[in-house]
Amino acid sequence: MTAANGWAGTGSGPAGRAAADDTVAAVVRQWRAVRPDIDTGPMEIIGRVNRCAALLQQAEDAPLRRAGLTRPEFDVLGTLRRTGHELTPGEIARETFSSGAAVTKRLKHLTERGLVERRGDTRDRRVAHVRLTDAGRDLVDAILPEQLSYESAVLSGLDDEGQRQLATLLGELLIQLEGRLGVPRG
């Protein structure tokens, strides 16, 4: 790895800092032992992003779990709450980066719980409009502060500046990826 690609020497992480001895660091060391000719720099970033995402998903967000919700279900409720108006299932799928089938399954469960309701379009019976019920809105409003507090605790190992830097860097990466994949931005 070279300074030109932002990585300095074997065993170093971003900006020349020593890499933490995490799971990905061990994997990178193994790859370097068998393939010292390849640049593992991208693996050090993508591997850590993927590992963090997997661990966060395993944690299952305690406040959501207590409310009997999954993260994807909360994303549907949150999307309806933050947009403030009815959405079609297709619009919800785009907003939550989910498949239509996944949204349909989530909407069925949320409807059965009385958190959302669907109504048919007066002009096109194939189109449904989804809105939060009062119970759905109240649940989102009650859970959101607790969920944000939980997420803050998860990030508490990073100081405020570290969190800002990480958010900025991840935002830049996300913009690049969305641009390459043609994903419309909000």
N, C-alpha and C positions, 0 to 999 in steps of 0.2 A: 504494500500500500504506500502511496506517495502523498506528499504534502499537496501535490497538485489536485488530487481528488478529495482533499479535505481530511485525510486520514494520515496519521504519522506512525510509521513503523509497526512492527509486529507487536501485538499485545496492547495496542493503544486504541482508544475510542475516539469519538468526535473531538475535534480541535486539540488532539494530542493528549487528552486526559486518559489516564489508565482506565480500562474498561472494568466495570464492576464484575465480580465473580458470580454472575448469574447463570441461568441455564443456557442462554444463548452464547455466552462467553465460552462455556465448555464445548459447545457444538462447534464454534468457530475454531477453537484450538485443535479439535479433532480434524476438521477440514484442512487446516494449515499443515498438520502433520502428514496427511496423505496427499495433499495437493498444494504445496507451498507456492506453486506457480499461478494460482488464481487469486483475484481480489475478492475477499469476503466482506468488504465494506458494506455493500447493499444488504447482505444477510444480517449484519449487525443491527441495522435499522429495521428492516422489514420483519426479521425474526422477533425482535423485541416488541414491535407494534402488535404483531399477531399473538405473541405470548401474553402481553398485557390484555388484549381483547379477550382471549380465552379465559384468563383468570378472572376478569371482570364479569364475564358471562357466568362462570361457575359460582361466583359469589351471589348471583341472582338478586341483588338489590333488596336487602332486608325490608325496607318499608313497603316495597311493592309486594313482596311475598306475603307480608302480614295482611295486606289488603286483598290477597287472593288474585293478584294480577301478575302477568309476565311482563317483561320489558317491552316486547312488541305490542302487547295489548295497551300498556300505558302510553306507548308512542302514538297509537291510534287515538286514544282519548286526549292526549296532549295536543295532537295535531288539530283536532276539532276545537279544542279550547283556545289555542293560540291564534287560530285563523278567525275564530269568532263567527263562523257561518257554516251552513250545510256544505258538505262535499260529497261528490260521487265516490263510489269505491275505487274507481280508477285514479281519481285525484288523491285519495288517501294512499294508494299504492305508490304513486310518484313521490308524495311528501315523506313517506316512511321508508322509501327504498325497498319495498316489498313486492312480492309477486301478487297478482290478482287473486290467485287461489288462497294464498296465506291471509290476505286481507278479508276475503270472504269467510274463512274459518274464524278469524278473530271477531269479525262483526257478528257472526252467529252467536258466539259465546257472550259477547258484550250485550247483545240484544236480549238474550235469555236472562242476563243478570239485571236488566232494566237500566243499563248505563247509556245506551244509545238507542235511537229508533230510526227506522227507515220509512221513507214514504216514496211512492211512485211518482214519476214525472207526469204531469197532466198532459203533455204533448207527446211523450214517447214512453210507452209502458216498459220498455227494455231498460230504461235508466232509473236508478234509485238515488235518492238523496238521503244522506245520513246526517243526523245531528245528535248532540249530547242531550240527554234528559237532564232534569234538574239534579237527579241523584248522581249522574255522571259528572256534571260540572262541580258539584259539591265534593265528590271524591277526588277529582283532580286538584281542586283548590286546597283540600286538606292534605293530600300526599305530597304535593310539589315542594313545600318548604322542608319537610322531613327528608325527602329524597335528595334535595340539594345539600342538606346538612350531611347526609350519608356520603354523598359524592365528595364533599369537602374533606371528610374524614379519610376517605380513600386516598386523596391527593395530599394529605397533610405531611407526608414525608418530603415534599418539595416546598421550598419557601415561596413567597409570593412572586418574586422575580423568576424563579425557576418555572413556576406554573405559567406565567405570562410568556416566557420564552418558548415553552413547550406548546402552548396554545397557538402562538404565532407560527412556529415551524410546522405543526400539524396542519394549520390552516393553509399555509403555502403549498404543502404536499397535496392536500385535498383539492385545492384549486387546479393544480397541474393534472392530477388524476381525472378529475371531472372533465377538464378540457380535452384530454386525450380520449376519454370514453364518450364524449358528447352528452354528458349528463347536464340537464338544465339546472341552473342555480336559482335559488329562491329570490 
